[in-house]
Amino acid sequence: MEIRLDSIQPGEEVLLKKNIDFYGKNSEIFLEGLKKIRVYSCKGQPFKYFCMDGNTRLYVAHKKGIKFIEPKKIINLEDVDHTFIWTTRIFSYDEGIRKWEDFDKRIKEDY
């Protein structure tokens, strides 16, 4: 099932430039990596989906103009122990990271 990229809540505070550059320059690895992304669906929240792993790939997809992705799996948040997962994603939301372009000013050379 395809979902809109802009319906996925970003879930990191910062992204590393070297990782963005890696996926930007290695199209085959980037496209293969997009197919491995798992997203969580959440009802009654300020966003519809979020991902646990793959934020850099989704950011690169945004920069490349990709509007839809077909995740490997969509996991219903209610079906898993989600305390840690949810806490980290709502933190990003509360920090003002609500769209992929919000990362444009949060790219770091290194941690």
MARMAR-88198 format. One line per 4 residues: their letters; for each residue x, y, z of N, C-alpha, C, O. Coordinates in nm, 3 decimals. Layout:
BEGIN
A> X,Y,Z,X,Y,Z,X,Y,Z,X,Y,Z  ... .
END
This chain:
BEGIN
MEIR> 0.084,-0.118,0.000,0.000,0.000,0.000,0.088,0.125,0.000,0.175,0.140,0.087  0.068,0.211,-0.094,0.144,0.336,-0.100,0.087,0.436,0.000,-0.034,0.443,0.020  0.176,0.512,0.063,0.132,0.619,0.150,0.208,0.747,0.114,0.319,0.742,0.062  0.145,0.858,0.141,0.207,0.987,0.110,0.325,1.011,0.204,0.315,0.993,0.325 .
LDSI> 0.436,1.052,0.147,0.555,1.081,0.227,0.525,1.189,0.330,0.572,1.182,0.444  0.447,1.290,0.292,0.420,1.399,0.386,0.322,1.362,0.497,0.291,1.444,0.583  0.272,1.236,0.496,0.187,1.191,0.607,0.268,1.119,0.716,0.212,1.075,0.816  0.400,1.107,0.695,0.487,1.039,0.791,0.558,1.144,0.876,0.626,1.232,0.824 .
QPGE> 0.542,1.134,1.007,0.607,1.226,1.100,0.756,1.194,1.109,0.793,1.081,1.140  0.843,1.293,1.082,0.986,1.270,1.104,1.013,1.236,1.250,0.943,1.283,1.339  1.115,1.153,1.274,1.135,1.104,1.409,1.274,1.123,1.466,1.309,1.055,1.563  1.352,1.209,1.412,1.486,1.235,1.466,1.498,1.383,1.495,1.421,1.464,1.444 .
EVLL> 1.596,1.419,1.578,1.622,1.561,1.606,1.711,1.622,1.500,1.693,1.737,1.462  1.808,1.545,1.452,1.903,1.591,1.351,1.932,1.475,1.256,1.909,1.358,1.287  1.984,1.510,1.139,2.033,1.411,1.044,2.179,1.443,1.014,2.220,1.559,1.021  2.256,1.341,0.981,2.397,1.361,0.948,2.415,1.383,0.799,2.362,1.308,0.718 .
KKNI> 2.492,1.486,0.765,2.516,1.521,0.626,2.580,1.405,0.549,2.543,1.381,0.434  2.674,1.333,0.610,2.741,1.224,0.539,2.642,1.114,0.501,2.658,1.052,0.396  2.541,1.089,0.584,2.441,0.988,0.551,2.348,1.036,0.440,2.311,0.960,0.351  2.311,1.163,0.445,2.229,1.221,0.339,2.303,1.215,0.207,2.246,1.175,0.105 .
DFYG> 2.430,1.253,0.208,2.512,1.249,0.086,2.526,1.106,0.033,2.521,1.084,-0.088  2.544,1.010,0.123,2.558,0.871,0.082,2.435,0.825,0.004,2.448,0.771,-0.107  2.316,0.845,0.059,2.195,0.802,-0.010,2.168,0.885,-0.134,2.113,0.835,-0.232  2.206,1.012,-0.130,2.187,1.097,-0.247,2.271,1.055,-0.366,2.230,1.072,-0.481 .
KNSE> 2.390,1.000,-0.339,2.483,0.960,-0.446,2.468,0.815,-0.487,2.515,0.777,-0.595  2.405,0.733,-0.407,2.394,0.590,-0.434,2.248,0.553,-0.456,2.182,0.497,-0.368  2.198,0.584,-0.575,2.056,0.567,-0.605,2.006,0.425,-0.584,1.897,0.405,-0.531  2.084,0.327,-0.625,2.040,0.188,-0.613,2.022,0.149,-0.466,1.922,0.088,-0.429 .
IFLE> 2.120,0.185,-0.385,2.113,0.155,-0.240,1.998,0.234,-0.177,1.925,0.181,-0.093  1.982,0.359,-0.219,1.874,0.444,-0.168,1.738,0.382,-0.199,1.655,0.368,-0.110  1.715,0.345,-0.324,1.585,0.288,-0.363,1.559,0.155,-0.295,1.446,0.126,-0.255  1.662,0.073,-0.282,1.648,-0.054,-0.211,1.616,-0.029,-0.064,1.535,-0.101,-0.004 .
GLKK> 1.680,0.071,-0.005,1.655,0.105,0.134,1.514,0.156,0.159,1.457,0.130,0.265  1.457,0.229,0.062,1.320,0.276,0.078,1.223,0.159,0.091,1.124,0.168,0.163  1.252,0.050,0.022,1.165,-0.068,0.026,1.167,-0.138,0.162,1.080,-0.221,0.189  1.264,-0.107,0.246,1.280,-0.175,0.375,1.219,-0.097,0.492,1.217,-0.145,0.605 .
IRVY> 1.168,0.021,0.464,1.116,0.106,0.571,0.984,0.051,0.624,0.894,0.015,0.548  0.977,0.045,0.755,0.853,0.007,0.823,0.797,0.132,0.890,0.871,0.208,0.952  0.669,0.152,0.876,0.606,0.267,0.940,0.501,0.219,1.039,0.445,0.110,1.027  0.477,0.302,1.137,0.374,0.276,1.237,0.256,0.367,1.209,0.274,0.487,1.184 .
SCKG> 0.137,0.311,1.213,0.017,0.394,1.198,-0.036,0.425,1.338,-0.031,0.341,1.427  -0.085,0.545,1.355,-0.135,0.586,1.486,-0.261,0.668,1.468,-0.262,0.770,1.398  -0.366,0.624,1.531,-0.495,0.692,1.521,-0.512,0.788,1.638,-0.463,0.763,1.748  -0.583,0.897,1.611,-0.613,0.992,1.717,-0.492,1.072,1.764,-0.491,1.124,1.876 .
QPFK> -0.390,1.082,1.680,-0.269,1.155,1.715,-0.251,1.272,1.617,-0.322,1.279,1.516  -0.159,1.363,1.644,-0.143,1.477,1.553,-0.083,1.440,1.417,-0.076,1.524,1.328  -0.040,1.315,1.400,0.011,1.269,1.272,-0.038,1.127,1.247,-0.074,1.056,1.341  -0.040,1.087,1.121,-0.098,0.957,1.084,0.003,0.843,1.091,-0.032,0.732,1.132 .
YFCM> 0.128,0.868,1.051,0.232,0.765,1.049,0.363,0.822,1.104,0.383,0.943,1.107  0.451,0.733,1.147,0.589,0.769,1.175,0.675,0.647,1.149,0.625,0.534,1.144  0.805,0.669,1.134,0.895,0.555,1.115,0.996,0.553,1.227,1.030,0.656,1.284  1.043,0.435,1.259,1.143,0.418,1.364,1.283,0.425,1.305,1.374,0.481,1.367 .
DGNT> 1.300,0.370,1.188,1.429,0.366,1.122,1.408,0.402,0.976,1.320,0.346,0.909  1.485,0.494,0.926,1.472,0.532,0.785,1.448,0.680,0.764,1.414,0.722,0.654  1.467,0.760,0.869,1.443,0.903,0.855,1.533,0.969,0.751,1.488,1.057,0.678  1.658,0.927,0.743,1.748,0.985,0.642,1.700,0.950,0.502,1.698,1.036,0.414 .
RLYV> 1.662,0.824,0.480,1.613,0.783,0.348,1.485,0.859,0.311,1.468,0.898,0.196  1.397,0.880,0.409,1.274,0.954,0.381,1.303,1.101,0.352,1.237,1.162,0.269  1.400,1.157,0.421,1.439,1.296,0.394,1.496,1.308,0.252,1.463,1.401,0.179  1.581,1.213,0.214,1.637,1.214,0.078,1.525,1.197,-0.024,1.527,1.262,-0.129 .
AHKK> 1.429,1.111,0.005,1.314,1.095,-0.085,1.242,1.228,-0.103,1.204,1.265,-0.214  1.222,1.299,0.007,1.159,1.431,0.001,1.241,1.525,-0.089,1.185,1.594,-0.174  1.372,1.528,-0.069,1.459,1.617,-0.148,1.457,1.579,-0.297,1.476,1.665,-0.382  1.435,1.451,-0.327,1.430,1.405,-0.466,1.291,1.425,-0.527,1.270,1.396,-0.645 .
GIKF> 1.198,1.474,-0.449,1.064,1.501,-0.501,0.971,1.380,-0.501,0.866,1.384,-0.566  1.007,1.275,-0.432,0.922,1.157,-0.423,0.804,1.190,-0.331,0.823,1.238,-0.220  0.684,1.163,-0.378,0.563,1.198,-0.302,0.501,1.080,-0.229,0.433,1.098,-0.128  0.523,0.958,-0.281,0.464,0.839,-0.221,0.571,0.734,-0.202,0.666,0.724,-0.280 .
IEPK> 0.556,0.655,-0.097,0.643,0.538,-0.077,0.555,0.417,-0.049,0.440,0.431,-0.006  0.609,0.301,-0.073,0.541,0.178,-0.035,0.627,0.110,0.071,0.722,0.039,0.038  0.593,0.131,0.198,0.675,0.074,0.305,0.669,-0.079,0.305,0.573,-0.139,0.257  0.774,-0.139,0.360,0.780,-0.285,0.372,0.664,-0.334,0.457,0.602,-0.436,0.428 .
KIIN> 0.634,-0.258,0.563,0.529,-0.300,0.655,0.469,-0.178,0.722,0.539,-0.081,0.753  0.339,-0.183,0.744,0.271,-0.080,0.823,0.224,-0.149,0.951,0.144,-0.243,0.946  0.274,-0.102,1.064,0.246,-0.163,1.194,0.149,-0.074,1.268,0.171,0.047,1.282  0.041,-0.132,1.317,-0.055,-0.057,1.397,0.009,-0.034,1.534,0.046,-0.129,1.603 .
LEDV> 0.021,0.090,1.574,0.086,0.126,1.700,0.018,0.059,1.820,0.083,0.028,1.920  -0.112,0.036,1.810,-0.185,-0.027,1.919,-0.149,-0.174,1.937,-0.180,-0.234,2.041  -0.084,-0.234,1.838,-0.050,-0.376,1.843,0.088,-0.405,1.902,0.127,-0.521,1.912  0.162,-0.302,1.941,0.298,-0.321,1.993,0.316,-0.243,2.123,0.240,-0.150,2.152 .
DHTF> 0.418,-0.281,2.201,0.455,-0.203,2.318,0.524,-0.078,2.266,0.638,-0.083,2.221  0.455,0.032,2.273,0.500,0.150,2.200,0.546,0.266,2.287,0.565,0.376,2.235  0.566,0.247,2.415,0.602,0.358,2.503,0.727,0.431,2.455,0.725,0.552,2.436  0.837,0.357,2.434,0.962,0.421,2.390,0.947,0.479,2.250,0.986,0.593,2.224 .
IWTT> 0.892,0.401,2.161,0.875,0.445,2.022,0.796,0.574,2.018,0.837,0.671,1.954  0.684,0.576,2.085,0.596,0.692,2.082,0.664,0.815,2.145,0.655,0.925,2.092  0.731,0.794,2.257,0.795,0.906,2.327,0.896,0.977,2.238,0.900,1.100,2.235  0.977,0.902,2.165,1.078,0.966,2.080,1.015,1.040,1.963,1.066,1.144,1.921 .
RIFS> 0.906,0.989,1.910,0.842,1.054,1.794,0.764,1.178,1.835,0.767,1.278,1.763  0.696,1.173,1.946,0.622,1.291,1.990,0.719,1.400,2.033,0.687,1.519,2.024  0.839,1.362,2.080,0.942,1.462,2.114,0.980,1.541,1.989,0.988,1.664,1.994  1.002,1.472,1.878,1.035,1.541,1.753,0.923,1.636,1.714,0.948,1.750,1.675 .
YDEG> 0.801,1.590,1.725,0.685,1.672,1.692,0.681,1.797,1.781,0.662,1.908,1.732  0.700,1.776,1.910,0.697,1.888,2.005,0.812,1.986,1.982,0.800,2.104,2.013  0.924,1.936,1.927,1.039,2.022,1.897,1.018,2.102,1.768,1.104,2.182,1.731  0.906,2.082,1.702,0.877,2.158,1.580,0.917,2.088,1.452,0.911,2.148,1.345 .
IRKW> 0.958,1.963,1.460,0.993,1.887,1.340,0.866,1.815,1.296,0.832,1.709,1.347  0.797,1.875,1.201,0.668,1.821,1.160,0.661,1.788,1.012,0.569,1.719,0.968  0.757,1.838,0.937,0.763,1.811,0.792,0.908,1.779,0.760,0.999,1.815,0.834  0.927,1.712,0.648,1.064,1.672,0.610,1.152,1.793,0.585,1.272,1.788,0.611 .
EDFD> 1.096,1.902,0.534,1.179,2.021,0.511,1.224,2.087,0.641,1.314,2.171,0.639  1.163,2.052,0.753,1.208,2.105,0.882,1.349,2.059,0.915,1.416,2.119,0.999  1.395,1.951,0.851,1.532,1.904,0.871,1.635,1.992,0.801,1.754,1.985,0.834  1.594,2.073,0.706,1.689,2.153,0.630,1.784,2.232,0.721,1.899,2.254,0.686 .
KRIK> 1.736,2.274,0.835,1.819,2.351,0.929,1.871,2.264,1.044,1.928,2.316,1.140  1.852,2.134,1.034,1.894,2.043,1.142,1.989,1.936,1.090,1.992,1.825,1.144  2.064,1.967,0.989,2.162,1.873,0.936,2.297,1.907,0.998,2.342,2.021,0.995  2.360,1.805,1.053,2.489,1.824,1.123,2.599,1.747,1.050,2.573,1.647,0.983 .
EDY> 2.719,1.796,1.063,2.836,1.726,1.007,2.863,1.598,1.086,2.899,1.496,1.028  2.846,1.605,1.216,2.871,1.491,1.304,2.797,1.519,1.434,2.758,1.632,1.461  2.777,1.415,1.516,2.712,1.434,1.646,2.806,1.495,1.744,2.768,1.519,1.859 .
END
